Amino acid sequence: METIVMVALMGAALYFLLLRPQQKRAKEQQAKMAALEAGARIMTISGIVGTIRHLGEKQAIIEVAPGVEFTIDKRAISTQPVEDEFEYVDDAAGEVTDAEAIEPVSDYPTFESFDPTPPPADEDPRQN
């Protein structure tokens, strides 16, 4: 009789400590997925932050930067809240973005300065 009571207590403990919290998290995630709509800021499970542009049954198209969109599986959307550190300025407003403010560096070799011809056969390139 004591063995049956112990097995029942172990089963109840297993249910309340492992199975019930997991079921609760699954229901919360399903509710969050059902509440998603276009324009919502999301983070994928790989850490990419973006804005939902289009939402389908199994996939979503997210915009990660102005004009850069890609398609993801809806299961890849994390339930963690998104905390934006940066604000993006719309280029249509005519404001200067950080990318335009950076001057190009001319010290790096360009493609035009690359010489694709191989060295002469009698010259050992390892001895330079």
Summary of the structure (lengths in Angstrom):
residues: 128
radius of gyration: 27.9
end to end distance: 86.6
largest distance: 92.8
contacts: 211
relative contact order: 0.08
helix: 38%
strand: 20%
